[in-house]
Amino acid sequence: MRRPLRSIMICNPAYVSAYVLGVAQAMAMLGHWHREISVLADFDRVSRQLEEHRPDIIWTHTVPWVPREAPAPGWGYLDLLSEWRKRGSRVLLHDGDPRAATRHPRDLSAAFDFALCNHAQNRIDWKIPTVRWPYAAMVQREIGEPVNALRCGLLFAGIVRKDDDLYSPRTDVLGLLRERLGDRLAVRSGVVNDRMQAADVASSAQAVLGFGRPEIKGWVDTRVFQYPGAGGVLLHDDAAEFLVPGVHFVEFKRGSTAEETAAGVVEAFGRVGHEEIEMRARAFAHVQAHHTWRHRVESVLNLLGVA
């Protein structure tokens, strides 16, 4: 196609999603026309905006699992997306939450071309092709300068709560780390989503902590790309095949208990030091060369045959 692609992201713009931000940056860099449509808008307004834009590609986030405050139920979008597929649009389902299929087993083949999955879970019930599509880093030309107000030792940025199996285990570990590291541990878990500050945070923290989810086949933490790709030092127990321990990040050993995992984090944090500057540069160069949102989006456009 010689003209720029017309691209739509149907999402909740109030939520700062790394995926939503990354697709927008990548489509703009590739010279395409991209905009967002809010799932919180009136359904008729959503339909009208699609008609105005006549998209070649429709990206979706939290569709069909829209927020509770959305005027229309998420499943109500399936007929709309099916209609646009019949008109020639290519429609993509983002599957970053491995719990989605178990909550909503359903045939989605009329509404979506592909599911872009940040895991390797079985999606047979959806009856659409799945593509392994991990998270990525925003494109960044060089490592930013540290910000004094953000300087800290070991940083964890993310949700901290003890009400489900997803967040409770790492919250237990963070509680033990507070006891062992004291003010060398900083936890950013407030109501403000700080994904837009990742470049400042990465250059200012001595190291950033992330956790894998070994119970989910193929799942990759967004921090594996987000912080090394902005020049940060990552402490992690599972970077899959994407980063090399001791070269691009500092690996810690996950234990069978919170106490063992916390001990592994403390030991790994003690190894951050003389190689910190070199590791930042190596990780930044590697991720920016291979794992940015531009790389991820280009792979989808190639898959669709519209690149």
C-alpha positions as CSV (number, residue, x, y, z in Angstrom):
1,M,0.0,0.0,0.0
2,R,1.5,3.3,-1.1
3,R,-0.5,5.6,1.1
4,P,0.0,5.7,4.9
5,L,-1.9,3.1,6.8
6,R,-4.9,4.3,8.8
7,S,-4.6,2.8,12.3
8,I,-6.9,2.8,15.3
9,M,-6.3,1.8,18.9
10,I,-9.5,1.0,20.7
11,C,-8.6,1.3,24.4
12,N,-9.1,3.2,27.7
13,P,-6.9,6.3,27.2
14,A,-7.1,7.0,30.9
15,Y,-4.9,4.0,31.6
16,V,-1.2,4.4,30.7
17,S,-0.5,1.2,28.9
18,A,3.0,0.4,27.7
19,Y,1.4,-1.4,24.7
20,V,-0.8,1.5,23.8
21,L,2.0,4.1,24.1
22,G,4.4,1.8,22.2
23,V,2.1,1.2,19.2
24,A,1.3,4.9,18.9
25,Q,5.1,5.8,18.9
26,A,5.9,3.0,16.4
27,M,3.1,3.8,13.9
28,A,4.1,7.5,13.9
29,M,7.8,6.6,13.4
30,L,6.8,4.4,10.4
31,G,4.9,7.2,8.8
32,H,1.3,5.9,9.4
33,W,-1.8,7.8,10.7
34,H,-2.8,6.6,14.1
35,R,-5.3,7.6,16.7
36,E,-7.1,6.3,19.7
37,I,-10.8,5.6,20.3
38,S,-12.0,5.3,23.9
39,V,-14.0,2.3,25.0
40,L,-15.4,4.6,27.6
41,A,-17.2,6.6,24.9
42,D,-20.8,6.0,23.9
43,F,-21.0,3.0,21.6
44,D,-22.6,5.0,18.7
45,R,-19.7,7.5,19.0
46,V,-17.2,4.7,18.7
47,S,-19.0,3.4,15.6
48,R,-19.0,6.9,14.0
49,Q,-15.3,7.4,14.7
50,L,-14.5,4.1,13.0
51,E,-16.6,5.3,10.0
52,E,-14.7,8.6,9.9
53,H,-11.3,6.9,10.0
54,R,-12.0,3.8,7.9
55,P,-9.0,2.0,9.5
56,D,-6.8,-0.5,7.7
57,I,-5.7,-1.8,11.1
58,I,-7.6,-1.9,14.4
59,W,-5.5,-2.6,17.5
60,T,-7.5,-3.4,20.7
61,H,-6.7,-3.1,24.4
62,T,-9.1,-4.3,27.1
63,V,-11.4,-5.4,24.3
64,P,-13.5,-7.5,24.7
65,W,-12.8,-7.1,28.4
66,V,-13.6,-3.5,28.8
67,P,-13.5,-1.6,32.1
68,R,-16.7,-1.8,34.3
69,E,-17.4,1.9,33.7
70,A,-17.6,1.5,29.9
71,P,-21.1,2.3,28.6
72,A,-21.2,-0.8,26.3
73,P,-20.3,-4.4,27.4
74,G,-17.1,-5.7,25.8
75,W,-18.8,-8.5,24.0
76,G,-20.9,-5.9,22.3
77,Y,-17.8,-4.9,20.3
78,L,-17.5,-8.3,18.6
79,D,-20.2,-7.6,16.0
80,L,-18.7,-4.2,15.3
81,L,-15.2,-5.6,14.8
82,S,-16.6,-8.4,12.7
83,E,-18.3,-5.8,10.4
84,W,-15.0,-4.0,9.9
85,R,-13.2,-7.2,9.2
86,K,-15.7,-7.9,6.4
87,R,-14.9,-4.4,5.1
88,G,-11.2,-5.2,4.9
89,S,-9.8,-4.0,8.3
90,R,-7.3,-6.2,10.0
91,V,-8.2,-6.5,13.7
92,L,-5.8,-7.5,16.5
93,L,-6.4,-8.7,20.0
94,H,-3.8,-7.9,22.6
95,D,-3.5,-10.7,25.1
96,G,-1.1,-9.6,27.8
97,D,-3.1,-11.1,30.7
98,P,-2.8,-14.9,30.8
99,R,-5.9,-15.1,32.9
100,A,-8.1,-13.8,30.1
101,A,-8.9,-17.1,28.3
102,T,-9.9,-18.9,31.5
103,R,-12.3,-16.1,32.4
104,H,-13.8,-15.8,28.9
105,P,-13.5,-19.0,26.7
106,R,-15.2,-18.0,23.5
107,D,-15.0,-18.2,19.7
108,L,-13.5,-14.9,18.6
109,S,-12.7,-15.9,15.0
110,A,-15.3,-13.5,13.4
111,A,-13.9,-10.5,15.1
112,F,-10.1,-10.9,15.2
113,D,-7.3,-11.8,12.8
114,F,-4.7,-12.6,15.4
115,A,-4.1,-12.6,19.1
116,L,-0.8,-11.0,20.1
117,C,0.2,-12.9,23.2
118,N,2.8,-12.1,25.9
119,H,2.8,-15.7,26.9
120,A,2.6,-19.2,25.5
121,Q,-0.7,-20.3,27.0
122,N,-3.3,-22.4,25.1
123,R,-5.9,-20.3,23.3
124,I,-7.8,-23.0,21.5
125,D,-11.2,-21.7,22.6
126,W,-10.7,-18.4,20.8
127,K,-10.2,-20.2,17.4
128,I,-7.9,-17.5,16.1
129,P,-4.1,-17.7,15.3
130,T,-1.9,-16.6,18.2
131,V,1.5,-14.9,17.9
132,R,4.1,-14.8,20.6
133,W,4.5,-11.0,21.0
134,P,6.3,-9.9,24.2
135,Y,6.3,-6.4,25.6
136,A,9.0,-4.0,24.4
137,A,10.8,-0.7,25.1
138,M,10.0,2.7,23.8
139,V,12.4,3.9,21.2
140,Q,15.0,6.1,22.8
141,R,18.1,7.6,21.2
142,E,20.3,7.8,24.3
143,I,20.3,7.2,28.0
144,G,18.8,10.2,29.9
145,E,20.4,12.1,32.7
146,P,19.7,11.1,36.3
147,V,17.0,13.1,38.1
148,N,18.0,14.0,41.7
149,A,14.5,13.6,43.0
150,L,14.4,10.0,41.7
151,R,17.8,8.8,42.9
152,C,17.5,5.7,45.0
153,G,19.0,2.3,45.6
154,L,16.8,-0.7,44.5
155,L,13.5,0.4,43.0
156,F,10.3,-1.5,42.6
157,A,7.6,0.3,40.5
158,G,4.3,-1.5,40.3
159,I,1.2,-2.7,42.1
160,V,1.6,-3.8,45.7
161,R,-1.4,-5.6,47.2
162,K,-2.3,-8.9,48.9
163,D,-5.8,-9.7,47.5
164,D,-5.0,-12.2,44.8
165,D,-2.5,-14.8,43.6
166,L,-1.1,-12.4,41.0
167,Y,0.3,-9.7,43.3
168,S,0.4,-11.3,46.8
169,P,3.6,-13.3,46.4
170,R,5.7,-10.4,45.3
171,T,4.1,-8.1,47.9
172,D,5.3,-10.6,50.6
173,V,8.8,-10.5,49.1
174,L,8.8,-6.7,49.1
175,G,7.8,-6.6,52.8
176,L,10.8,-8.7,53.7
177,L,13.1,-6.6,51.5
178,R,11.9,-3.5,53.4
179,E,13.1,-5.1,56.6
180,R,16.5,-6.2,55.1
181,L,17.3,-3.2,52.9
182,G,15.7,-0.3,54.8
183,D,15.9,3.0,52.9
184,R,18.0,1.4,50.2
185,L,14.6,0.0,48.8
186,A,12.2,2.4,47.2
187,V,8.7,1.3,46.2
188,R,6.7,3.4,43.8
189,S,3.2,1.9,44.0
190,G,0.9,5.0,44.3
191,V,-2.1,5.8,42.3
192,V,0.0,7.6,39.6
193,N,1.1,5.4,36.8
194,D,4.7,6.3,36.1
195,R,5.3,4.6,32.7
196,M,5.9,7.9,31.0
197,Q,8.7,8.5,33.5
198,A,10.6,5.3,32.8
199,A,13.5,7.1,31.1
200,D,14.0,9.3,34.2
201,V,13.6,6.4,36.6
202,A,15.9,4.0,34.8
203,S,18.8,6.4,34.8
204,S,18.3,7.5,38.4
205,A,17.8,4.2,40.3
206,Q,20.9,2.1,41.1
207,A,18.8,-0.9,40.0
208,V,15.2,-1.7,39.2
209,L,13.6,-4.9,40.5
210,G,11.2,-7.2,38.5
211,F,9.7,-10.6,39.1
212,G,8.9,-13.5,36.7
213,R,5.8,-15.6,36.8
214,P,7.0,-19.2,36.4
215,E,3.5,-20.5,36.7
216,I,2.6,-18.9,33.4
217,K,4.3,-20.5,30.4
218,G,6.1,-18.0,28.2
219,W,5.1,-14.9,30.1
220,V,7.7,-12.1,30.1
221,D,7.6,-9.1,32.5
222,T,7.4,-5.7,30.8
223,R,10.3,-4.5,33.0
224,V,12.6,-6.9,31.0
225,F,12.4,-4.4,28.2
226,Q,11.2,-1.2,29.7
227,Y,14.1,-0.4,32.0
228,P,17.1,-1.9,30.3
229,G,15.8,-0.3,27.2
230,A,16.0,3.1,28.9
231,G,19.5,2.5,30.4
232,G,18.5,1.0,33.7
233,V,20.1,-1.9,35.6
234,L,17.6,-4.7,36.0
235,L,17.4,-7.2,38.8
236,H,15.2,-10.1,37.7
237,D,14.8,-13.8,38.0
238,D,13.5,-14.5,34.5
239,A,14.3,-12.5,31.3
240,A,13.6,-15.6,29.1
241,E,15.7,-15.7,26.0
242,F,15.8,-11.9,25.6
243,L,18.5,-10.8,28.0
244,V,21.8,-12.5,29.0
245,P,22.5,-12.7,32.8
246,G,25.6,-10.8,33.8
247,V,25.6,-9.0,30.4
248,H,22.3,-7.2,30.2
249,F,20.9,-7.7,33.7
250,V,21.7,-9.0,37.2
251,E,19.9,-12.3,37.8
252,F,18.6,-13.3,41.2
253,K,17.6,-16.7,42.3
254,R,13.9,-17.2,43.1
255,G,13.3,-19.4,46.1
256,S,10.4,-21.7,47.0
257,T,9.5,-19.3,49.8
258,A,9.3,-15.5,50.1
259,E,12.2,-15.6,52.5
260,E,14.4,-17.4,50.0
261,T,13.5,-15.1,47.2
262,A,14.1,-12.0,49.3
263,A,17.6,-13.4,50.2
264,G,18.3,-14.0,46.5
265,V,17.4,-10.3,45.7
266,V,19.6,-9.0,48.5
267,E,22.5,-11.1,47.3
268,A,22.0,-10.0,43.7
269,F,21.7,-6.3,44.7
270,G,25.1,-6.6,46.4
271,R,26.6,-7.5,43.0
272,V,25.4,-4.3,41.4
273,G,28.4,-2.0,41.4
274,H,31.6,-2.0,39.4
275,E,29.9,-3.2,36.2
276,E,26.9,-0.9,36.5
277,I,27.9,1.7,33.9
278,E,29.0,-0.9,31.4
279,M,25.8,-3.0,31.9
280,R,23.6,0.0,31.4
281,A,25.2,0.8,28.1
282,R,25.2,-2.9,26.9
283,A,21.6,-3.4,27.9
284,F,20.4,-0.2,26.3
285,A,22.2,-0.9,23.0
286,H,20.8,-4.5,22.9
287,V,17.2,-3.7,23.7
288,Q,17.1,-0.6,21.4
289,A,18.6,-2.7,18.6
290,H,16.2,-5.7,19.0
291,H,13.2,-5.1,21.3
292,T,11.5,-1.8,20.9
293,W,7.9,-1.2,20.0
294,R,8.9,-0.3,16.5
295,H,10.4,-3.9,16.2
296,R,7.2,-5.4,17.6
297,V,4.9,-3.3,15.3
298,E,6.9,-3.9,12.2
299,S,6.7,-7.7,12.9
300,V,2.9,-7.4,12.9
301,L,2.7,-5.3,9.8
302,N,4.9,-7.9,8.0
303,L,2.6,-10.7,9.3
304,L,-0.4,-8.9,7.9
305,G,1.4,-8.2,4.6
306,V,0.9,-4.4,4.8
307,A,4.5,-3.3,5.7
